[in-house]
Amino acid sequence: MRGLAVVVMIQCHVFNSFVRLDLREGGPYVLSQFVGGMAAPLFLFMAGMTFAFQLESLERREPNRWRRWRISLRRAAYILSIAFLFRFTNWVASLPHADVDEITKVDILNCMGVGMAAVSLAALFEFKGRARFAVLAGLAIAAAAPIMASLAWGGTPAIVQEYLVPGPGRPRFPFFPCASYVAFGLAAGAIVKRTAADRLDRLMQWSVAIGFALVFTAQYFSNIPYSVYPHSDFWKDSPALILIRVGIMLLMMVGAYLWTEFCMGTGWSWMLCFGKTSLMVYWVHVMLVYGDVAKPLKRALSIPQTALATLLVMLSMVALAAAWLWWKARRAESRSVGKHALPVSGG
């Protein structure tokens, strides 16, 4: 699932950076950005799932719930520190034309870190309570998003607004509603982790049913001509959009399960390479696509040229991911050999 998110993200960013301005009203560009809108929710959802796996492991090692919470908060702080490091490297790469605002820009990693810090309270609960808390937290964040966005934020510092709510000029990754994806991912991850291997098929059947129910029910209510919210923007803060995307991600989870269980062989997989190196690929491709190295191509290519550029960027990132995993495997192998080598005793 994470590898698929990387593919969706790369095509979205390449088209966004390279397509000529006069071609941005056409179908291919609009489609690329529409599909690309699923990348960030997928990354946040998967962050919640892996966070759930970590909490499950932490529960077995650490009986004290308050210590579990502090450890979970440190994990969220770690992600947030990576977010600031990512922004700093982008700022350095933009020198001498760098803008200091680049460092404080709220990107997906910032939202991921803050969202994980908020849902880290799940560490205080056992499995069932953790799953219930995550679902309720996701619903609460999604439901509160239109209310939070409609509040008067005029006297609030811009950076606080950018972290909390969408708005003109800052529709990036605010806590309301994007952190709800982390919470829903945490709920899904907790359930998947506790499901026995012989019952995974049944869980996937339920995921299909719940996924379709969420998509069609949320879509139905989004088309009703009246709303409980005085102001709501479907593409920015609508709870309906959140639930539609969560439903789609549950269906994608089932697709990923079926592919890895019954279709994919045991050999090398470029999609798994992307999934295992998603942070590195995200980091490098953003600097490549949006950095000064690609300046002659920005907003200068036709649709076919951009499609070719997308393929080239994709292939280069696959090569980078495969090389990185190969190097890590060789390094781990050499360490293992050195660790188990018996010293030669004298005498």
C-alpha positions as semicolon CSV with decimal commas, in nm:
position;residue;x (nm);y (nm);z (nm)
1;M;0,000;0,000;0,000
2;R;0,282;0,237;0,083
3;G;0,455;0,153;-0,245
4;L;0,136;0,233;-0,434
5;A;0,117;0,565;-0,249
6;V;0,471;0,642;-0,370
7;V;0,372;0,575;-0,733
8;V;0,064;0,797;-0,705
9;M;0,270;1,070;-0,536
10;I;0,549;1,074;-0,797
11;Q;0,316;1,108;-1,096
12;C;0,121;1,381;-0,917
13;H;0,432;1,585;-0,834
14;V;0,593;1,547;-1,178
15;F;0,276;1,661;-1,355
16;N;0,229;1,946;-1,106
17;S;0,583;2,071;-1,161
18;F;0,641;2,013;-1,533
19;V;0,312;2,055;-1,726
20;R;0,268;2,385;-1,911
21;L;0,016;2,625;-1,760
22;D;-0,202;2,629;-2,072
23;L;-0,254;2,250;-2,044
24;R;-0,373;2,245;-1,686
25;E;-0,742;2,268;-1,764
26;G;-0,736;1,952;-1,972
27;G;-0,833;1,600;-1,873
28;P;-0,488;1,434;-1,835
29;Y;-0,354;1,696;-1,594
30;V;-0,677;1,715;-1,392
31;L;-0,688;1,335;-1,373
32;S;-0,327;1,318;-1,253
33;Q;-0,398;1,563;-0,971
34;F;-0,730;1,396;-0,881
35;V;-0,563;1,056;-0,847
36;G;-0,267;1,219;-0,676
37;G;-0,500;1,348;-0,406
38;M;-0,504;0,995;-0,261
39;A;-0,128;0,986;-0,196
40;A;-0,122;1,198;0,121
41;P;-0,424;1,024;0,281
42;L;-0,262;0,689;0,203
43;F;0,066;0,789;0,368
44;L;-0,116;0,918;0,675
45;F;-0,337;0,608;0,693
46;M;-0,032;0,381;0,664
47;A;0,148;0,584;0,933
48;G;-0,146;0,510;1,160
49;M;-0,134;0,139;1,074
50;T;0,238;0,103;1,146
51;F;0,190;0,309;1,463
52;A;-0,069;0,051;1,571
53;F;0,182;-0,229;1,508
54;Q;0,435;-0,047;1,726
55;L;0,181;0,003;2,005
56;E;0,096;-0,366;1,993
57;S;0,463;-0,456;2,037
58;L;0,503;-0,189;2,304
59;E;0,210;-0,329;2,503
60;R;0,389;-0,666;2,528
61;R;0,717;-0,509;2,645
62;E;0,592;-0,230;2,871
63;P;0,310;-0,297;3,122
64;N;0,297;0,064;3,246
65;R;0,050;0,251;3,025
66;W;0,193;0,596;3,106
67;R;0,539;0,487;2,996
68;R;0,386;0,348;2,678
69;W;0,231;0,688;2,616
70;R;0,563;0,869;2,670
71;I;0,740;0,630;2,433
72;S;0,466;0,688;2,174
73;L;0,505;1,063;2,210
74;R;0,877;1,028;2,147
75;R;0,799;0,841;1,827
76;A;0,574;1,126;1,715
77;A;0,845;1,378;1,807
78;Y;1,093;1,180;1,598
79;I;0,866;1,204;1,292
80;L;0,821;1,577;1,354
81;S;1,199;1,627;1,377
82;I;1,236;1,450;1,041
83;A;0,973;1,687;0,902
84;F;1,175;1,994;1,003
85;L;1,497;1,836;0,875
86;F;1,324;1,774;0,541
87;R;1,211;2,137;0,518
88;F;1,561;2,255;0,614
89;T;1,729;2,049;0,341
90;N;1,481;2,187;0,086
91;W;1,566;2,537;0,203
92;V;1,939;2,470;0,167
93;A;1,886;2,320;-0,179
94;S;1,710;2,643;-0,285
95;L;2,005;2,866;-0,196
96;P;2,085;3,141;-0,294
97;H;1,716;3,199;-0,381
98;A;1,583;3,035;-0,067
99;D;1,288;3,171;0,127
100;V;1,302;3,131;0,504
101;D;0,930;3,046;0,503
102;E;1,030;2,720;0,336
103;I;1,152;2,591;0,674
104;T;0,821;2,644;0,854
105;K;0,595;2,521;0,572
106;V;0,357;2,252;0,695
107;D;0,414;1,940;0,487
108;I;0,273;1,589;0,519
109;L;0,545;1,481;0,764
110;N;0,452;1,771;0,993
111;C;0,088;1,663;0,989
112;M;0,194;1,303;1,043
113;G;0,400;1,392;1,350
114;V;0,131;1,610;1,507
115;G;-0,140;1,356;1,426
116;M;0,059;1,072;1,580
117;A;0,116;1,282;1,893
118;A;-0,261;1,336;1,924
119;V;-0,358;0,971;1,878
120;S;-0,068;0,850;2,098
121;L;-0,325;0,859;2,379
122;A;-0,430;0,522;2,237
123;A;-0,125;0,379;2,416
124;L;-0,315;0,421;2,745
125;F;-0,568;0,156;2,637
126;E;-0,563;-0,216;2,577
127;F;-0,643;-0,356;2,231
128;K;-1,022;-0,309;2,222
129;G;-1,009;0,029;2,390
130;R;-0,730;0,132;2,154
131;A;-0,931;0,046;1,844
132;R;-1,244;0,220;1,975
133;F;-1,047;0,529;2,076
134;A;-0,888;0,549;1,729
135;V;-1,223;0,525;1,548
136;L;-1,384;0,786;1,775
137;A;-1,082;1,016;1,741
138;G;-1,097;0,989;1,361
139;L;-1,468;1,066;1,354
140;A;-1,428;1,356;1,599
141;I;-1,145;1,518;1,400
142;A;-1,332;1,478;1,070
143;A;-1,660;1,607;1,217
144;A;-1,492;1,907;1,379
145;A;-1,302;2,011;1,065
146;P;-1,574;2,236;0,907
147;I;-1,639;2,400;1,246
148;M;-1,270;2,468;1,306
149;A;-1,224;2,602;0,952
150;S;-1,513;2,848;0,993
151;L;-1,377;3,002;1,314
152;A;-1,226;3,351;1,308
153;W;-0,849;3,296;1,285
154;G;-0,758;3,655;1,204
155;G;-0,550;3,725;1,515
156;T;-0,383;3,384;1,527
157;P;-0,023;3,345;1,404
158;A;-0,014;3,215;1,048
159;I;0,194;2,911;1,142
160;V;-0,067;2,801;1,398
161;Q;-0,344;2,836;1,140
162;E;-0,143;2,636;0,888
163;Y;-0,101;2,349;1,132
164;L;-0,467;2,345;1,233
165;V;-0,702;2,438;0,950
166;P;-0,710;2,477;0,571
167;G;-0,745;2,824;0,431
168;P;-0,662;3,055;0,141
169;G;-0,303;3,005;0,037
170;R;-0,246;2,719;0,283
171;P;-0,458;2,420;0,179
172;R;-0,178;2,177;0,257
173;F;-0,200;1,926;0,541
174;P;-0,377;2,079;0,843
175;F;-0,461;1,875;1,152
176;F;-0,832;1,928;1,080
177;P;-0,916;1,709;0,894
178;C;-0,596;1,528;0,780
179;A;-0,505;1,380;1,120
180;S;-0,824;1,175;1,103
181;Y;-0,652;0,951;0,846
182;V;-0,385;0,867;1,104
183;A;-0,654;0,779;1,359
184;F;-0,848;0,559;1,116
185;G;-0,524;0,391;1,011
186;L;-0,446;0,325;1,376
187;A;-0,784;0,153;1,417
188;A;-0,733;-0,058;1,105
189;G;-0,379;-0,149;1,207
190;A;-0,482;-0,254;1,556
191;I;-0,748;-0,488;1,416
192;V;-0,521;-0,632;1,143
193;K;-0,241;-0,696;1,392
194;R;-0,467;-0,887;1,631
195;T;-0,633;-1,095;1,359
196;A;-0,508;-1,455;1,334
197;A;-0,364;-1,561;0,999
198;D;-0,646;-1,808;0,936
199;R;-0,904;-1,531;0,982
200;L;-0,745;-1,266;0,759
201;D;-0,962;-1,369;0,464
202;R;-1,274;-1,306;0,673
203;L;-1,136;-0,970;0,787
204;M;-1,076;-0,870;0,425
205;Q;-1,435;-0,960;0,339
206;W;-1,556;-0,733;0,616
207;S;-1,318;-0,461;0,492
208;V;-1,476;-0,478;0,146
209;A;-1,825;-0,446;0,293
210;I;-1,727;-0,158;0,523
211;G;-1,528;0,013;0,247
212;F;-1,816;0,017;0,000
213;A;-2,060;0,118;0,274
214;L;-1,843;0,416;0,367
215;V;-1,798;0,526;0,007
216;F;-2,164;0,509;-0,096
217;T;-2,311;0,635;0,233
218;A;-2,075;0,932;0,258
219;Q;-2,125;1,014;-0,110
220;Y;-2,503;1,006;-0,063
221;F;-2,498;1,243;0,235
222;S;-2,251;1,476;0,061
223;N;-2,509;1,531;-0,217
224;I;-2,795;1,623;0,016
225;P;-2,884;1,991;-0,052
226;Y;-2,866;2,092;0,316
227;S;-2,597;2,048;0,580
228;V;-2,556;2,063;0,957
229;Y;-2,256;2,290;0,898
230;P;-2,303;2,660;0,821
231;H;-1,993;2,652;0,598
232;S;-1,815;2,352;0,452
233;D;-1,585;2,296;0,154
234;F;-1,607;1,939;0,021
235;W;-1,246;1,930;-0,103
236;K;-1,095;2,094;0,206
237;D;-1,280;2,003;0,524
238;S;-1,579;1,778;0,449
239;P;-1,620;1,473;0,674
240;A;-1,787;1,302;0,377
241;L;-1,467;1,324;0,172
242;I;-1,267;1,181;0,463
243;L;-1,499;0,881;0,494
244;I;-1,506;0,825;0,117
245;R;-1,127;0,815;0,111
246;V;-1,112;0,586;0,415
247;G;-1,351;0,351;0,237
248;I;-1,133;0,358;-0,073
249;M;-0,823;0,286;0,137
250;L;-0,992;-0,015;0,298
251;L;-1,064;-0,147;-0,051
252;M;-0,703;-0,080;-0,150
253;M;-0,590;-0,271;0,159
254;V;-0,792;-0,570;0,042
255;G;-0,642;-0,537;-0,307
256;A;-0,291;-0,525;-0,160
257;Y;-0,366;-0,833;0,050
258;L;-0,499;-1,031;-0,246
259;W;-0,203;-0,929;-0,463
260;T;0,065;-1,019;-0,208
261;E;-0,106;-1,342;-0,101
262;F;-0,217;-1,491;-0,431
263;C;-0,061;-1,305;-0,726
264;M;0,287;-1,182;-0,637
265;G;0,576;-1,427;-0,650
266;T;0,861;-1,459;-0,405
267;G;1,113;-1,271;-0,620
268;W;1,213;-0,907;-0,633
269;S;0,933;-0,648;-0,637
270;W;0,980;-0,284;-0,735
271;M;0,658;-0,195;-0,556
272;L;0,787;-0,344;-0,229
273;C;1,113;-0,153;-0,283
274;F;0,911;0,168;-0,293
275;G;0,715;0,066;0,016
276;K;1,030;-0,008;0,218
277;T;1,208;0,314;0,117
278;S;0,912;0,553;0,093
279;L;1,066;0,825;0,311
280;M;1,392;0,833;0,116
281;V;1,212;0,829;-0,220
282;Y;0,979;1,107;-0,101
283;W;1,278;1,314;0,015
284;V;1,489;1,271;-0,300
285;H;1,217;1,299;-0,562
286;V;1,080;1,625;-0,414
287;M;1,424;1,785;-0,435
288;L;1,464;1,646;-0,787
289;V;1,123;1,749;-0,923
290;Y;1,078;2,083;-0,745
291;G;1,443;2,181;-0,695
292;D;1,662;2,405;-0,908
293;V;1,804;2,104;-1,093
294;A;1,472;2,072;-1,280
295;K;1,421;2,447;-1,329
296;P;1,443;2,437;-1,715
297;L;1,160;2,180;-1,722
298;K;0,921;2,346;-1,480
299;R;0,589;2,439;-1,641
300;A;0,748;2,380;-1,982
301;L;0,646;2,032;-2,099
302;S;0,355;1,890;-2,294
303;I;0,145;1,603;-2,160
304;P;0,338;1,329;-2,350
305;Q;0,670;1,483;-2,246
306;T;0,557;1,495;-1,884
307;A;0,444;1,132;-1,903
308;L;0,794;1,040;-2,025
309;A;0,949;1,249;-1,747
310;T;0,727;1,068;-1,496
311;L;0,851;0,732;-1,624
312;L;1,214;0,844;-1,603
313;V;1,174;0,978;-1,249
314;M;0,995;0,657;-1,150
315;L;1,273;0,439;-1,293
316;S;1,544;0,647;-1,126
317;M;1,367;0,620;-0,791
318;V;1,326;0,242;-0,834
319;A;1,700;0,217;-0,903
320;L;1,776;0,431;-0,597
321;A;1,544;0,227;-0,373
322;A;1,685;-0,106;-0,496
323;A;2,044;0,015;-0,450
324;W;1,968;0,138;-0,098
325;L;1,807;-0,191;0,005
326;W;2,096;-0,388;-0,150
327;W;2,348;-0,179;0,042
328;K;2,155;-0,225;0,368
329;A;2,135;-0,601;0,313
330;R;2,508;-0,625;0,243
331;R;2,586;-0,414;0,549
332;A;2,363;-0,631;0,770
333;E;2,522;-0,945;0,628
334;S;2,876;-0,822;0,696
335;R;2,779;-0,725;1,050
336;S;2,625;-1,067;1,107
337;V;2,938;-1,244;0,981
338;G;3,160;-1,027;1,200
339;K;2,939;-1,083;1,503
340;H;2,943;-1,462;1,473
341;A;3,308;-1,499;1,377
342;L;3,496;-1,692;1,646
343;P;3,819;-1,532;1,772
344;V;4,136;-1,735;1,722
345;S;4,280;-1,817;2,062
346;G;4,655;-1,834;2,112
347;G;4,858;-2,107;2,282
